[in-house]
Amino acid sequence: MSNNQPHKAVLTSAQSGKGTDRHADSTTDESAATQIKRRGFTVIPGFLDAQAVAGFAENYRDGGTLDNRMYSLGMADANKVEAIKPAIRELLDKIREGSGIDINFIGSGVFFATERGIDFSWHQDHESFFMHQTHRNYLNLYIPVIKPVREKTNLSIIPADNFAKRSPVLWAKLEDGGASGAAFREGRTTITDDCHGGVHGTLDYDIEELSETPELAAGDALLLRGDIFHRTQDTQTSRVALSIRMFNDVQTVTRRHFEQSCPVKNAFMERNSAMYERIGRVFADHESLTFRQLMTYAYGV
């Protein structure tokens, strides 16, 4: 079910210029753990076999929808996710040994589908940062399960090493963080702080110049750190991807961080009010606690 040995990950590097994309293929023999530590992502070809892919695709077509008005997400069957956890744990053990990223909890799965309107611009993940308050020891296992065209409708990403080499001071500020957006206008990229408000900084170039787009077939996995900027490559095909979030649930979260706000964060909280109201009731009685305790008090799990 999984291929956890060092492998060659074939990437397409897309650099925008004058309205056209320049593509260059590159390969690497680095281990998955080394890639995660240095670049912020790794590709595991064929992580799910054809039977598992077909099962999740059927699950998406027949399954329910998560109660979140910010975006429409499908819900993955818990038993199907449980069935692939041994392969995920094996992968995480190798990541831990080589990178120091310490994951002790594998979350549930959701489906991101372009037919549901999924079309994200450049960002670091928002809601996971609002909840976990850091993206240290946080990974996203992203696996297309319906993927008509390998070269299209992938995730474009900004590798950590590309960002750090070009803009080291700003990347040092953003590393392990989240809830940031990036927009290019009039020759500059502005990185917004969508948790506290304001701006983290600006780049005097288009952030797209740093991007790479790993080309994935159904069943291939992209393992991505939470602090890595990414966007939807395109919406030209009807792609469905399973996303399983993994983290360390004994890290501390605080009321002070949860209550920090800005218009963007307020919009997320309003459109996913059921979750944030539960969390808010817990923080009303606790200044700080572990994420595991937060989930126990909020959901009884």
C-alpha positions in Angstrom: 0.0 0.0 0.0 2.9 2.4 0.6 6.3 3.1 -0.8 8.3 4.6 2.0 11.8 4.1 0.6 13.9 6.9 -0.8 12.6 7.7 -4.3 12.8 10.0 -7.2 10.1 12.6 -7.1 9.5 14.1 -10.5 8.4 17.8 -10.2 7.3 20.4 -12.6 8.7 23.8 -11.7 6.4 26.6 -12.9 7.8 30.1 -13.1 5.4 32.8 -14.4 6.7 35.4 -16.7 4.9 37.7 -19.2 1.7 35.6 -19.0 3.4 32.2 -19.7 4.6 29.4 -17.5 8.1 27.9 -17.9 8.3 24.2 -16.9 11.4 22.4 -16.0 11.6 18.8 -14.7 13.9 17.9 -11.8 14.6 14.7 -9.8 15.9 14.0 -6.4 17.2 11.0 -4.5 16.7 12.6 -1.1 14.8 10.6 1.5 11.2 11.7 2.3 12.3 12.9 5.8 15.2 15.1 4.3 12.8 16.6 1.8 10.2 17.4 4.4 12.9 19.1 6.6 14.7 21.0 3.8 11.9 21.7 1.3 8.7 21.3 3.3 7.2 18.5 1.2 7.8 15.2 -0.4 6.0 13.0 -3.0 5.3 9.3 -2.4 4.3 7.7 -5.7 1.6 4.9 -5.4 0.9 5.4 -1.7 -2.6 4.0 -2.2 -3.2 1.0 -4.4 -5.9 0.9 -7.0 -8.4 -0.8 -4.7 -8.0 1.8 -2.0 -8.3 4.6 -4.5 -11.5 3.2 -5.9 -12.9 2.8 -2.4 -12.2 6.4 -1.5 -13.6 7.6 -4.9 -16.8 5.7 -4.2 -16.9 7.1 -0.7 -16.6 10.6 -2.0 -19.5 10.1 -4.4 -21.7 8.6 -1.7 -20.6 10.5 1.4 -21.7 13.5 3.3 -20.5 17.1 3.6 -18.7 18.8 6.4 -20.6 21.6 8.2 -18.4 24.5 7.2 -19.7 27.4 5.1 -16.2 28.7 4.3 -15.8 25.9 1.8 -17.5 22.7 0.8 -15.6 19.6 2.0 -16.6 16.0 1.6 -16.3 13.6 4.6 -14.2 10.5 4.3 -15.4 7.3 5.8 -13.6 6.7 9.2 -13.2 3.0 8.6 -11.5 3.5 5.2 -9.1 6.0 6.8 -8.4 3.6 9.7 -7.5 0.9 7.1 -4.6 3.0 5.7 -3.3 4.2 9.1 -0.7 1.4 9.4 0.9 2.7 6.1 0.7 6.3 7.4 2.3 5.4 10.7 5.1 3.6 8.9 5.7 6.8 6.9 5.5 9.0 9.9 8.1 6.9 11.7 10.6 7.5 8.9 9.8 11.2 8.8 10.3 11.5 12.6 13.7 9.7 12.4 15.1 11.9 9.7 13.5 15.3 10.3 12.6 15.5 14.0 8.9 16.3 13.2 7.0 14.6 16.0 3.5 13.5 15.0 1.5 11.5 17.5 -2.1 11.8 16.1 -3.6 11.0 12.7 -6.8 12.9 12.1 -9.9 12.1 10.1 -10.1 12.6 6.3 -11.9 15.1 4.2 -12.2 15.5 0.4 -11.2 18.6 -1.5 -13.0 18.7 -4.9 -12.9 21.3 -7.6 -16.5 20.5 -8.5 -17.4 21.8 -5.0 -15.7 25.2 -5.8 -12.3 24.5 -4.4 -9.9 26.9 -6.0 -7.5 28.4 -3.5 -5.0 31.2 -4.2 -1.6 31.3 -2.5 -1.8 30.8 1.3 -0.6 29.0 4.4 -3.4 26.9 5.9 -5.7 29.0 8.1 -8.1 27.0 10.2 -5.4 24.5 11.3 -3.3 27.4 12.5 -6.3 29.0 14.3 -6.8 25.8 16.2 -3.3 24.4 16.7 -1.7 27.9 17.0 1.5 26.6 15.3 2.4 24.4 12.3 5.4 22.9 13.9 4.8 19.1 14.0 1.9 19.4 11.6 1.6 17.6 8.3 -1.0 17.3 5.5 -1.2 14.0 3.6 -2.8 14.9 0.3 -3.8 12.1 -2.0 -5.8 12.5 -5.3 -8.5 9.8 -5.6 -10.2 11.1 -8.7 -7.6 12.6 -11.1 -8.5 12.6 -14.8 -5.2 14.2 -16.0 -1.9 13.8 -14.2 -0.5 17.1 -15.4 -3.5 19.2 -14.4 -5.3 20.4 -11.3 -2.5 19.6 -8.8 -1.3 21.7 -5.9 1.3 24.3 -6.7 3.6 25.0 -3.8 6.4 27.3 -2.6 9.2 25.0 -1.3 10.7 26.2 1.9 14.2 26.2 0.5 13.2 28.3 -2.5 11.5 30.9 -0.2 14.4 30.9 2.3 17.1 31.4 -0.4 15.3 34.3 -2.1 13.9 36.0 1.0 15.6 34.6 4.1 14.4 37.2 6.6 10.8 37.0 5.7 10.8 33.2 5.6 12.3 33.1 9.1 9.3 35.0 10.3 6.8 32.7 8.4 8.4 29.3 9.1 6.2 27.1 11.4 3.4 29.7 11.1 0.1 29.8 9.2 -3.0 31.8 8.3 -1.2 33.9 5.8 -2.2 34.9 2.3 0.0 36.1 -0.7 -1.2 38.4 -3.5 0.9 39.9 -6.4 0.0 43.4 -7.5 1.9 46.2 -9.2 5.2 44.3 -9.1 5.1 43.3 -5.4 3.8 40.3 -3.5 2.1 41.2 -0.2 2.1 38.5 2.6 -0.9 39.2 4.9 -1.3 38.1 8.5 -4.8 36.6 8.5 -4.7 35.7 12.2 -3.7 39.0 13.8 -4.3 41.4 10.9 -1.8 43.5 9.0 1.1 42.5 6.8 4.0 40.1 7.5 6.0 41.6 4.7 6.4 42.2 1.0 8.4 40.7 -1.8 9.7 42.8 -4.7 8.9 39.9 -7.1 6.0 37.6 -7.9 5.9 34.7 -5.4 4.9 32.5 -8.4 8.6 32.6 -9.4 9.4 30.3 -6.5 6.7 27.8 -7.2 6.8 24.1 -8.1 4.0 21.8 -9.1 4.4 18.1 -8.3 2.4 16.2 -10.8 0.3 13.5 -9.1 -1.7 10.6 -10.4 -4.6 9.0 -8.4 -3.1 7.2 -5.4 0.1 9.3 -5.3 0.6 11.2 -2.0 1.9 14.7 -1.4 3.1 15.1 2.2 3.1 18.8 3.0 4.1 20.8 6.1 1.4 23.2 7.4 3.6 26.3 6.9 4.2 25.7 3.2 2.4 28.2 0.8 0.3 26.4 -1.8 -2.5 27.1 -4.2 -4.8 25.2 -6.6 -2.9 24.8 -9.9 -6.1 25.0 -12.0 -9.7 23.9 -12.1 -9.7 22.5 -15.6 -10.5 19.0 -14.5 -12.8 17.5 -11.9 -10.2 16.5 -9.3 -11.0 15.0 -5.8 -8.3 14.7 -3.2 -8.3 13.0 0.2 -6.6 15.1 2.9 -5.6 13.7 6.2 -4.1 16.1 8.8 -1.6 14.8 11.3 -0.2 16.6 14.3 1.2 16.5 17.9 -1.8 16.8 20.2 0.2 17.5 23.4 1.3 20.9 22.2 -0.1 23.8 24.3 -2.8 26.1 23.0 -3.9 29.3 24.7 -7.0 31.5 25.1 -4.9 34.6 24.2 -4.0 33.2 20.8 -7.5 31.9 20.1 -9.0 35.3 20.8 -6.7 37.2 18.5 -8.7 38.4 15.6 -8.9 40.3 12.4 -11.5 40.5 9.6 -10.3 37.4 7.8 -10.2 35.3 10.9 -13.6 36.6 11.9 -15.0 35.5 8.6 -13.7 32.0 9.1 -15.2 31.8 12.6 -18.5 33.1 11.4 -18.8 30.6 8.6 -17.7 27.7 10.7 -19.4 28.9 13.9 -20.4 25.5 15.3 -16.8 24.5 15.8 -15.5 27.9 17.0 -18.3 28.3 19.5 -17.4 24.9 21.1 -13.8 25.9 21.3 -14.7 29.3 22.7 -16.7 27.7 25.5 -13.7 25.6 26.5 -11.3 28.6 26.5 -13.8 30.6 28.7 -12.8 28.2 31.5 -9.1 27.7 30.6 -6.2 30.1 29.8 -4.1 27.3 28.4 -4.3 23.5 27.9 -3.0 20.9 25.5 -4.7 20.4 22.1 -5.8 16.9 23.2 -7.5 18.4 26.3 -9.1 21.0 24.1 -10.6 18.4 21.9 -11.7 16.3 24.9 -13.5 19.2 26.5 -15.1 20.4 23.2 -16.1 17.1 21.7 -15.6 14.4 24.3 -13.0 12.6 22.3 
